[in-house]
Each structure stands twice: as structure tokens, then as C-alpha cells.
Amino acid sequence: MYVGRSYKLIDFALWSRRSVIYMVVVSGMAVAAYRLPGIAGFSVPWSVVLVLGTTVSLVAGFKNSQVFTRSGEALQAFTQITASSRVWSNFCRDFLDAPTAKQLIYRHIAWMTALRFSLRRPMPWESMGKAANIEYMRRYRIREDKGSIADELRPLLAEQADKVLKSSQPALALLEMQSVQVNALFKDAKLPPQIYVELTKLIRDLHDQQARSDRIKNNPYPRQYAIVSSMFVMIFCTLLPFGVVPVFAEMGKLGGVLSTVGIWLTIPFSTLLGWAYMSLDQVGESSANPFEGNANDVPISQICRDIEIELRAGLGEVELPKPLLPVNDIAT
């Protein structure tokens, strides 16, 4: 997630420069087609471009609105995880002996670790593999790309780590272990009934938030809408210079400097308009999967590290992990 005041124009321009190059090439072809003998005067009726542009605006706006909703829901899920984690820690420390409380809290931290590794795994429809995003990733780092789930779980779970790692879904296995231990504590009368009920509700809430996050991760923004939006944007941007070129050609008839450069103004103005549409689509596509690790995604690594520091500090520990600070104004 970008946490600076604003993106720098040069950074955004470099990230989206491929659309600029495409528009310059297409605009040059439109000028050439308009002036070449045999097809001189070739253009696309402006009314066609106008109708298509209106349609593209509506489709692209709908897509970006839905993408924003997905990102907001992903952030809400981890906000709820933060709140539930604090309550879980408080109940464990207040109503259980120190070793048991530490075990339950450490296992909760392990659950968050397993969850974020699961949410960071690559999916076929995600956009991290696109050239523009690969280049931009050089500005920051994703914690899960440089570590392994095994290395992070073993210090938290000790001898239970191997059992969890053998599971196909470590996060679910950890929640099941939490439920089994809480039930055992209640049966042994080591947990008051009211607290048992509250801890059970918290485990259920953690299940709900994990399911919510998994739904966003495992189900892409409907591809039929994504493909149609990107396809319409590309068609519009391709036809745009062919609709604009007659307008600037007419300006050349005014004489003076415009007689020389008039038609060539098609290139900068078409490029500017096309870049706006293509960048809007690119931003939407890159924000559609809020857990993959793009610069605008939910910073689940930072959120989980902040929760871990808070929970371990509550146990009275002094040697705490360092916070994950933003790199180049990007929190991950």
C-alpha cells in the first residue's frame, strides 16, 4: 500500500510508459494513413469514436468501482483480525496461566503467519508477472518472497510445527488446534464458562475472516468483465487517433505555423487521451487482487508484524521483532 502523500508523476509515467509508446505508434500510423497517396484522407468518423469512448468510460468506471470494493473488503478483514487478536490476547493473559497463555498466543501468531503466506501465493490471473509491476517491485520488498513458512513457524510452534506443515492448509490446521485446546481447558475446569464462550466466538470470527480473505484470493474479479473492459479500452485507444486526425488536419488549413504542424498535433493529443484511458484500466487491473503484493495492495505483512509485536509485548517480552517500515513509501 502506498503511504506517501502522492505518487510522483515521473514514477507513474514510467510505470505506464508502455501505453504511451503504443499511442505514439498508433497516432503516427493514423497521420501516415491520412496522408499516404491512395488512402489519403482515411479516418474513422468522430461520432463512432465518441460513442465508443462513452461506452468505455462506463465499463472502466464499473470495473474500477468493483475493484475498489474488493480492496476495501480485504482491508476490513484484516482490521477485524487485528481487533480479534487483541481480544484473544487479553482473554488468554487474564484467565489462563502464563505458559498456556503464551502457547495460545504464539499459535495465534503462527496462524497469522500461515494465513499471509497462503494469501501471498501466486495465482494465474494476478498481475504481478506483468513487466510494469515486475519493474516497480524493485522499489520495495515483500517479506514472504524472501522467507519460508517453515522457518517462521518453527520458532512459534516448536514440536507442533512439523504436524502443521504437513497439512494442506496450515492456517486451518492451526485454528483447529486452538479449538481443541480451548475445549480441553474447559473440560478440565481451567477456563470459566463465560470465557470459554468468548474464546469460541473469537475462533469462529477468525474462521470467518480467513474464509473472507480466501474468497477474495481464490476468486478473481470476474474475467468476463475484466477482459471486456480491457478489450474495449484497447479498441477505443486504437481508433482514437484515426478519429482525431481530421480535426487537426482541418486546423492546418488556417495557415501560419498550423499549416505545418497542425496534423502532427494528432500525436501528442491522442497520446494524452489514450494514456489516460489505458492507465485507468492498468490501475484497475493491478488493484483487483489486494493480497498479491502490488504497491497498492493491503499491507498484510506489516499488519501481522504490528499485531505480533503488540501480542508479544503483552506477554512481557523485551526482545521484540522490528516493525516493517515502508520502503520508498510502500508498505507491504
C-alpha positions in Angstrom: 0.0 0.0 0.0 1.4 3.4 -1.0 1.5 5.5 2.2 3.2 8.6 0.8 1.4 11.9 0.2 1.1 11.3 -3.5 2.7 9.3 -6.3 5.3 11.2 -8.2 4.3 11.9 -11.8 7.6 10.6 -13.1 7.1 7.3 -11.3 3.6 6.9 -12.6 4.7 7.8 -16.1 7.5 5.3 -16.1 5.1 2.6 -14.8 2.6 3.3 -17.5 5.0 4.2 -20.3 4.1 1.2 -22.5 0.7 2.7 -23.1 2.4 6.0 -24.1 4.6 4.2 -26.6 1.7 2.3 -28.0 -0.3 5.5 -28.5 2.6 7.3 -30.2 3.0 4.5 -32.7 -0.8 4.2 -33.4 -1.0 8.0 -33.7 1.9 8.1 -36.2 0.1 5.4 -38.2 -3.1 7.5 -38.3 -1.2 10.5 -39.6 0.6 8.4 -42.2 -2.7 6.8 -43.3 -4.3 10.2 -43.7 -1.5 11.5 -45.9 -0.5 8.4 -47.9 -1.4 8.5 -51.6 -4.2 6.1 -52.4 -5.8 6.2 -49.0 -5.3 9.9 -48.3 -8.0 11.3 -46.1 -8.6 7.9 -44.4 -10.2 8.3 -40.9 -12.8 7.0 -38.6 -16.0 9.1 -38.1 -15.7 11.1 -34.9 -19.2 10.0 -33.9 -18.1 6.4 -33.8 -15.2 7.2 -31.6 -17.4 9.4 -29.3 -19.9 6.6 -28.8 -17.2 4.1 -28.1 -15.4 6.4 -25.7 -18.6 6.9 -23.7 -19.1 3.1 -23.5 -15.5 2.6 -22.5 -15.8 5.2 -19.7 -18.9 3.4 -18.2 -17.3 0.0 -18.4 -14.0 1.1 -17.0 -15.7 3.1 -14.2 -17.8 0.0 -13.2 -14.7 -2.2 -13.2 -12.7 0.2 -11.0 -15.6 0.6 -8.6 -15.8 -3.1 -8.1 -12.1 -3.4 -7.7 -12.2 -0.7 -5.0 -14.9 -2.6 -3.2 -12.7 -5.8 -3.2 -9.7 -3.9 -1.8 -11.9 -2.3 0.9 -13.3 -5.7 1.9 -9.8 -7.1 2.1 -8.7 -4.3 4.4 -11.8 -4.7 6.5 -11.0 -8.4 7.0 -7.5 -7.6 8.4 -8.9 -4.8 10.5 -11.2 -7.3 12.1 -8.3 -9.8 12.6 -6.4 -7.0 14.4 -9.3 -6.4 16.8 -9.9 -10.1 17.4 -6.2 -10.7 18.0 -6.2 -8.1 20.8 -9.2 -9.6 22.5 -7.8 -13.1 22.2 -4.6 -12.0 23.8 -6.4 -10.2 26.6 -8.6 -13.2 27.5 -5.6 -15.6 27.4 -3.4 -13.5 29.6 -6.2 -12.6 32.1 -7.8 -16.1 32.6 -5.1 -18.7 32.0 -1.7 -19.5 33.5 1.3 -17.9 31.8 2.6 -21.0 29.9 -0.8 -21.8 28.5 -1.5 -18.2 27.5 1.9 -18.0 25.8 1.2 -21.2 23.8 -2.2 -20.0 22.6 -0.9 -16.5 21.7 2.1 -17.9 19.9 -0.1 -20.3 18.0 -2.3 -17.3 17.0 0.8 -15.5 15.7 1.6 -18.7 13.8 -1.9 -18.7 12.3 -1.5 -15.2 11.0 1.9 -16.3 9.5 0.3 -19.2 7.7 -2.5 -17.0 6.5 -0.4 -14.4 5.0 1.8 -17.0 3.3 -1.3 -18.5 1.8 -2.6 -15.1 0.6 0.8 -14.3 -1.0 0.9 -17.4 -3.2 0.8 -16.5 -6.9 -2.4 -17.2 -8.9 -2.7 -17.4 -12.7 -5.0 -14.4 -13.1 -2.9 -12.0 -10.9 -0.9 -9.1 -12.4 2.4 -9.4 -10.5 4.0 -11.1 -13.5 3.4 -8.1 -15.8 6.5 -6.2 -16.9 5.4 -2.9 -15.4 4.8 -4.5 -12.0 8.0 -6.5 -12.0 9.9 -3.3 -12.7 8.1 -1.4 -9.9 8.7 -4.2 -7.4 12.4 -3.2 -7.4 11.4 -0.2 -5.2 10.2 -2.4 -2.3 10.3 -5.9 -1.0 7.7 -8.5 0.1 8.7 -10.4 3.2 7.1 -13.7 2.1 9.2 -13.7 -1.1 12.5 -13.9 1.0 11.5 -16.4 3.6 9.6 -19.7 4.0 6.7 -20.6 6.1 8.6 -23.4 7.8 11.4 -21.1 9.0 8.8 -18.7 10.6 6.5 -21.4 12.1 9.2 -23.5 13.9 10.1 -20.8 16.4 6.5 -20.3 17.2 5.2 -23.9 17.4 8.3 -25.9 18.4 7.5 -29.6 18.0 4.0 -28.9 16.6 5.4 -27.2 13.5 6.1 -30.4 11.5 2.5 -31.5 12.0 1.1 -28.2 10.8 3.5 -28.0 7.8 2.3 -31.5 6.7 -1.3 -30.1 6.4 -2.5 -28.9 3.0 -4.0 -25.9 4.8 -1.7 -24.9 7.7 -3.9 -21.9 8.7 -7.0 -24.1 9.1 -5.0 -26.7 11.0 -3.8 -24.1 13.5 -7.4 -22.9 14.2 -8.4 -26.5 14.7 -5.6 -26.9 17.2 -6.7 -23.8 19.0 -10.3 -25.1 19.2 -9.1 -28.5 20.5 -7.0 -26.9 23.3 -9.7 -24.4 24.4 -12.2 -27.3 24.6 -9.8 -29.3 26.7 -9.2 -26.4 29.0 -12.9 -26.0 29.5 -13.4 -29.7 30.2 -10.6 -29.6 32.8 -12.3 -26.7 34.5 -9.3 -24.4 33.8 -11.5 -22.0 31.9 -14.6 -20.2 33.2 -17.7 -20.9 31.1 -18.2 -17.3 30.1 -14.6 -17.0 28.8 -14.9 -20.3 27.0 -17.9 -19.0 25.1 -16.0 -15.8 24.2 -12.9 -17.7 23.0 -15.1 -19.9 20.9 -16.7 -16.9 19.4 -13.3 -15.4 18.6 -12.2 -18.7 16.9 -15.4 -18.6 14.8 -14.7 -15.0 13.9 -11.1 -15.9 12.8 -12.6 -18.6 10.7 -15.0 -16.1 9.1 -12.2 -13.6 8.4 -10.0 -16.3 6.9 -12.8 -17.5 4.7 -13.4 -13.9 3.6 -9.8 -13.4 2.7 -9.6 -16.8 0.9 -12.7 -15.9 -1.1 -11.0 -12.7 -2.3 -7.7 -14.5 -3.0 -9.2 -17.6 -4.7 -11.9 -15.9 -6.8 -10.7 -13.2 -9.2 -12.7 -10.2 -10.4 -15.0 -11.9 -13.0 -12.8 -12.4 -16.0 -15.6 -11.7 -18.5 -15.9 -8.1 -17.2 -12.1 -7.6 -16.9 -11.5 -8.9 -20.4 -14.3 -6.8 -21.9 -13.1 -3.7 -20.2 -9.5 -4.1 -21.3 -10.6 -5.0 -24.8 -12.9 -2.0 -25.2 -10.2 0.3 -23.9 -7.7 -1.1 -26.4 -10.1 -0.8 -29.3 -11.0 2.8 -28.3 -7.4 3.9 -27.9 -6.5 2.3 -31.3 -9.3 4.1 -33.1 -9.0 7.4 -31.3 -6.1 8.8 -33.4 -7.9 7.9 -36.6 -10.9 9.9 -35.4 -8.9 12.9 -34.2 -6.6 13.3 -37.2 -9.2 15.0 -39.5 -9.8 17.6 -36.8 -6.1 18.6 -36.6 -5.8 18.3 -40.4 -8.5 21.0 -40.7 -6.5 23.2 -38.3 -3.7 23.1 -40.8 -5.9 24.9 -43.3 -5.8 28.0 -41.0 -2.4 28.9 -42.3 0.7 30.1 -40.5 2.5 27.6 -38.2 -0.5 25.4 -38.1 -0.2 24.7 -41.8 3.0 22.8 -41.0 2.4 21.3 -37.6 -1.4 21.1 -37.4 -1.9 17.4 -38.4 1.1 16.4 -36.3 -0.7 17.6 -33.2 -2.7 14.4 -33.5 0.2 12.5 -32.0 0.6 14.3 -28.6 -3.1 14.9 -28.0 -4.2 11.4 -29.0 -1.4 10.0 -26.8 -2.5 12.1 -23.9 -6.1 10.9 -24.2 -5.2 7.3 -24.8 -2.7 7.2 -22.0 -5.5 8.4 -19.6 -7.8 5.6 -20.6 -5.1 2.9 -20.7 -3.7 4.0 -17.4 -7.1 3.9 -15.7 -7.5 0.3 -16.9 -4.0 -0.6 -15.8 -4.6 0.8 -12.3 -7.8 -1.2 -12.0 -6.2 -4.5 -13.2 -3.3 -4.0 -10.9 -5.5 -3.4 -7.9 -8.0 -6.2 -8.5 -6.2 -8.7 -6.3 -5.4 -7.0 -3.0 -3.2 -9.7 -1.5 -0.7 -10.4 -4.3 1.8 -7.8 -3.2 1.4 -4.9 -5.6 2.2 -1.4 -4.5 -1.4 -0.6 -3.8 -2.4 -3.9 -2.1 -3.3 -4.4 1.5 -0.1 -4.4 3.6 -0.8 -7.8 5.3 2.9 -8.3 6.3 3.1 -5.0 8.1 -0.3 -5.5 9.8 0.7 -9.0 11.0 4.1 -7.8 12.2 2.4 -5.0 14.2 0.0 -7.4 15.8 2.8 -9.8 16.7 4.8 -7.0 18.4 1.7 -6.0 20.4 0.9 -9.5 21.5 4.4 -10.4 22.5 4.8 -7.2 24.3 1.6 -8.1 26.2 3.4 -11.3 27.4 6.1 -9.1 28.9 8.8 -10.0 26.3 11.5 -7.4 25.8 13.2 -8.8 22.7 10.6 -8.0 20.0 10.8 -8.2 16.2 11.3 -4.9 14.5 8.4 -3.2 12.8 8.2 -3.5 9.0 8.7 0.1 7.9 7.5 1.3 4.4 10.2 1.2 1.7 10.0 4.1 -0.7 6.6 5.0 0.8 5.3 1.5 0.1 4.0 -0.7 3.0 3.7 -4.4 2.4 
